[in-house]
Amino acid sequence: QQQVKQSPQSLIVQKGGISIINCAYENTAFDYFPWYQQFPGKGPALLIAIRPDVSEKKEGRFTISFNKSAKQFSLHIMDSQPGDSATYFCAASMEAAGNKLTFGGGTRVLVKP
Amino acid sequence: NAGVTQTPKFRVLKTGQSMTLLCAQDMNHEYMYWYRQDPGMGLRLIHYSVGEGTTAKGEVPDGYNVSRLKKQNFLLGLESAAPSQTSVYFCASSYPLLGRAIEQYFGPGTRLTVT
């Protein structure tokens, strides 16, 4: 049973467009929600993260929106660039469980020039 | 500062063979993790360690063993490889901050094929 569900599995967006990836979680004890970016042949790297006490966090062109009551969070990539083409993973963790990350299934994003 | 390194990068095993994957980190991190990545499944935690000499099971531990004899190294063993263990394996490490481990730093991965 996947505790973090991610959609869509893949996404194609034109350069300059907005990429939106959604995640839903089940366990209300999760208290840390990071997004990881992975390029082909590389390990994932932390992109941006949020805690449930805020509803939005922005870093450059990347924004996380968080809806605690709906148990959902999303990543928005504004002004998408070809260099953003990668696989994105949402994740969740809880301090009580040793901060182990539970990952979503991933979204492959392709930004067309 | 090499970060997290993994050895080997690629390996092909026959069913029933054994092998050990080595993870090393030079960031003095307390926590280390082993994940496997399969298409559409994201990354799933196999085993993890919160300090030298300690290990614990993750989400998919069956068929794997681990050891953390030194703080900087975390070994993942497959005693009798099976085709279902064909995957890309990632090691990660993190440090506790005010009692919490935050960002995990990942290695480049090991692609393992079991025939």
Interface residues (C-beta under 8 A of the other chain):
Chain A: V4 Q6 Q9 Y32 P34 G41 K42 G43 P44 A45 L46 A49 F89 E95 G98 N99 K100 L101 T102 F103 G104 G105 G106
Chain B: V4 Y31 Y33 Y35 G40 M41 G42 L43 R44 L45 Y48 V50 A56 G58 E59 F90 A92 S94 G99 R100 A101 I102 E103 Q104 F106 G107 P108 G109
